[in-house]
Amino acid sequence: MKFNDNLKAYFVIFSTIIGLGIFVLPYTFFQSGYYFLFWLVFLFFAFFVLHLIYGEILLQTKEKHNLPGLAGLYLHPSAKHLVWFFDFFGMLGVFLIYFIALAKFWSLILPISPLIVKFVFALINLYFILKDIRIFAQMETILSLGIFIVFLFIILMLLPNFDFSNIKLAIQNTKEPILPYGILLFAFSGTSAIPIVIDLIGKNKKYFLKINFYALLSIVILYLIYTLVVVGFLDGKVSEESLQSLAPYLPKAFLLFAVIFVTLNITFVDMAFYLKRGLAYDYNLKPRIINLIMTFSILPLTFFESLSLVPLIGLISEIFLGFNLLILSLIYLKLPKKEYFNLPNLLTIFLALFFLVGIIYGILPK
């Protein structure tokens, strides 16, 4: 195995996870105070464990399956359909979040209708999806470096006017202690990268552990620095999408560069291929039927009105993403033996119960 494969695996995780979620972290921190720091650390360790759980499941499974197929294989044949419902519609919820966010971001650059932005974005994505062109899967390193440059530039620009008193004020503002859970769940989501990592490094347990740990740690450090610097700079004027609050202070050319790279980084082509793979492997559907399902699932999302991002992200994450993570934990518990990552059952049961409580919380009216 080459060093380049390890580095590429690192960038696959980094580029899959880093995306829209980081832009709503400053607002989340400002609304939840020190609870944000607790959730950041807790979910860092939780997702590291989940990556090991998913890795164990994939390494033991000879056939190619998405989560619904794995649930049908290890839990119960009928579980496949319930998990498919949550998996598919949860992913469509993520696509809707992307549409709404991109419409807001491009409005900072061009005086153009949000509907046009969303429709063009949908058509471009659908072109790659229907033609099976996996161009973005080959750009992990470029996208990772590009998005890192965007955030590094923002941080360096804001630091000279950083005011620590704004951080003190934010830490004391603890009126929404649970808010970071759903937002950070979304910001850490990226388990779809794990199969690609395994394809790159094989069954090397040592490298799998290191790559996942350091990729997640890098992401946590970036999240924390960006959040603190933005809140310290904006003096309490933090919008849900921090890029909107920062736009007046950024050079126009850089803002255009940032919006372009953010757009490339959150194209949902690879996630759509995940759904296509599931329909093919788990349900044995023909390519033409799969393409019709994808088209008529994605295009209607462009006609949804712009919603508030933070509540929408929380809802999708707590219910749909939380359900998927619950299923992963249950599958791991059902494995007859643990060949690669033997985690305590008590830890896995705790995570399963934790996500179950999160689902219930997401369903309950706020």
N, C-alpha and C positions, 0 to 999 in steps of 0.2 A: 504494500500500500504506500502511495506517495504522500509526501507532506502536503502537496497541492490538494489532494483529496480531503485531508483534514481541514485545511483552510477553507476549501469550498463548502464543506459540510457546515463549518462555523457560519459562513456567510449565508447559507441557505436558511439556517435558523434565524439569524439576525434580520435578514431582509423579509422573511415571512412574518415575523412578529412585529417589527417596527413599522408603524403606519399611522393611520388616522388617530388611534387611541392616544398617542402622546400629546396631541393638540388639546385634548380636553382635561389633561392632568392638572394644569395650573388652576383651573376653575374648581376642580374637584378638591384639591388641596386647600384652596381658599375657603371652601364651604365646610370642610371637615376637620381642619386643623391637624393635631398630632395623630388622630385616628388614621389619616392618610398614610403616615409613616409606618404604623402598625400593619395595615393591610398590604403595603408594598413589600415589607419583609416577609410577612406570612405567606403571601401568594407566590413570592419568589421560590420559597422552599416547597410549597405545594405543587407548583408547576414543574419543578425539578423532579420531584417524586413521580408526577404524572407522566413525564417524559420517559422515565425508567419503566413505569408500568406499561406504557404503550409500546416501548421498545421490546419488552419481554413478550408481550402478546404477538407482535409482528414477527419476532425471531422464531417463535414456536409454530407459527401458522404457515404451512406450505403453500396454500392457495392464496390468491390475491383477493382481498375483500376490503370494502369500506367498513365503517363502524356497524351499519345495519347487518351486513353479512357476518361480521364477527359475533354480533349479538345472537344471530340465528344459529351460529355454529356452537357457541359455548354456553349460552343461557337457555334459550328455547327457540325452536323454529318460528313460532309466532311472534317472538320478540323482534324479529327482523323488521316487520312492518311498522310497529310502533316507533322503533328507533329511526327508521327511514323517514317517518313523518317529521320527527323533531329535527333530524339531521338536515333534511331538505329545506324545510320552511325556516329553520334557524339560519341556514346559509342565505336564503333569500332575504331574510331580515338584515343580514350583514350587507348584502348588495344594496338594499334600500338606504342604509346608513351611509354607504359610500356615495350614492347618488345625491343625497341631500347635502353632504359635506362638500362634494366637488362643486355643486351649483353655488354654494356660498363662497368657496375659495376663488373660483373663476370670476365671480362678480367683483372681486377686488382688482382684477386686471382689465376685464372687458365689460362694457355696459350691454350685457346680453341676457336674454330671457333664460331663467333657470331651466325651463322645460327644454329649450334647445340644447343647453349644456348636457343635461341628463340624457336626452335622446341621442345626441352624437356620441357620447361616451358609451351608451348601450350598444349602438351600431358597431362601433370600433371593436368593442369586446366580443360581440356576437360574431363578427367576421373571423376573428382568430379562433373562437370557440368552435364554430361550425366547420371551419377549414382544418381544424386540428393543427394549427400552427402554434407551437409551444415556444415562441420567441422569448417570452419573459422568463421562462425557466432557465434560459441560458445567460441571464443578465444579473444573477444574484450579486456578484461581486461589484459590478458597476452601480447597481441600484443601492447597495449597502453603502458604498463609498460616497455616492451622491447625496443620499439622505443624511449621512454622517456630516458631510461638509455643510449642508443646510443648517443643521442644528448647531454645529460648532461655530459657524459664522454668526448665527443669532445670539448665541451665548456670549461670544467675544464682543459683539456690538453693544450688548446690554450691560455687561459687567461694569463699565466705568460709572454707570448711573444706578448701580445696585444699592438699595437701601435696606439694611438688615432690620430696621424697625417694621418694615412691611411683613417680614417673615414672622416676627414676634406677634404681630396682629393676627396673621393667618393662623398661627399655631393655637392661639387662644379661641379662635372661632370654631367651635365644635358642635354647631347646630345640626349637622347631618353626618353622624358617625358611621352610618352604614353605606352612604353614597359611594365611597371608594371601592366597595366590594364588586359591584357590577361593572364599574368603569375599568378597574384594573383586571378583572376577569377578561374583558374584551381586549385590553392592552397587552395582556400576556398570551392571548390565544394564538396558536400557531402549531398545533400538534400535527397539522398536515405536512409539516416539514420532516417529520420523523421517518416516514418511509423513504424519502429521498436521501436522508443522512445514512440510513442503513444500506441503501444501494451504493453509496459512495465508499463507506468504510467497512462494509461487511459485518461480520459477527464479532468484531473486536470490542470486548466489554470495556477495556481500559480507555480506549479512545472515545467510545460513546459517552462514557461518564464525563470525561474531561471536556469534550466539545460542548455538550449540553450545559454543563455547569458554567463554563466560562462565557458561553454565548448569553445565557440568562443573566449572569452577573454583569456583563457589559451593558445589557439592556437596562437593568435596574439602575446602574450608575448614571447612564444617559438620562433616564426618566427623572431621577432625583435632581441632577444638576439642572436640567432644562426647567423643571417645575419651580425650583427655588429661585433661579435667576429671573424667570419671567414674572413670578409673583413679587419678587424684590424690586423689580423695575417698574411694574405697572401701577403701583401705589393704590391697590384696591380696585382698579378699573379692569377687572379680568372678565372677559366674555367667555361663553361656553367654548367657543373655538378660539384658542389663544392667537392664532394667526390673524384673525380679524382685529383683535386689539393691538397687535404689533405692526400691522400694515402701515399706519401713518409714519412709523419710525424707521422703516426699512427702505433702502433704495429700490426704485421701481424695477430696475434690471434684475436685482437679486430676488425680488418678490416674484417676478415671472419665472426665474430659474427654480425657485422653491416650489411654486405651484405645479410646474411641469414635473419635477421629480416626485412630488407627493402624488400626483396623478398616476405616474408610471408605477410608483411603489404600491398603490392600492388598486391597480387594475385587478379585476377578479377573474381573469382568464384561468389562472392555475386553480383557484377554488372551484370554478365551473368545470374544469377537467376532473376534479375530484368527484363532483356530482355525476358527471358523464360516466366515469369509471364505475361508480356504484350502480348506476342503472344498467350498465353492460355486464358487470361481474356478478352483482347480487340478484338482478332480475332478468338477465339474458335478453334484453331488448335490442332491437335492430338499430343501427346508427341513424336511420331516417327518423324513427320514432323518438329517439333520444334528442335529436336536434330540434324536433318540433316541440318537445316538452321544454327544452331549454329556452327556445325563442319565446314561447307564449308564457313562460314563467318570468322572464327578465323584462321584456318590453313593457308590460303593464306597470312595473315599478316606477317608470319614468313619469307617470301621470299623478303620482302621489304628491300632495302639497308638502311644502317644506315644514318639517316638524322640529320641535326642540330636540337637539341631538342627545343631550345627557340623559333625559328620561327614556328615550328610545334605546340607547345603548344599554342602559341598566336593565330594561325589560328583556331585550333579546338575550343578553348575557346571563342574567339570573335564571331565566326559564330554559331557554334552548341550549345555550352552551353549558350551563350547569347540568342539564340532563345528560348531555353527551359525556361529560366528565364523570358523572355518577355511573353511567353504563361502563365506561372504561374500568373504573374501580371494581365493579361487580364481576366483569369478565376476568380480571386479574385474580380475584378471589376464587373463581371457578377453575382456574388452571390446575391440572392434576399435580404438576410439579413446577418449580421455578428453576430454570436452568441458567439464567444469566444474572438477574437482579432479584435476589431473594429478600423482599421487604417484609417486615413484621405484619401479620394479618391485622393486628390491632390498629396500626397506622392506616392501612387501606380502608378498614371499616370506619375509622374516624373521618377520613376524607369523604367516603360515600355518604355518611350521615350528614356531614357538613354541607355537601352539595344538595342533598335532599332538603335540608332546612332552607337553603338559599332558593330553591325552586318554589317552595311554599311561600317564602317571603316575597318572591317576585310575582306570584299569582295574587296575593292579598292586595286589596286596594290601599293606596298610600294616602 
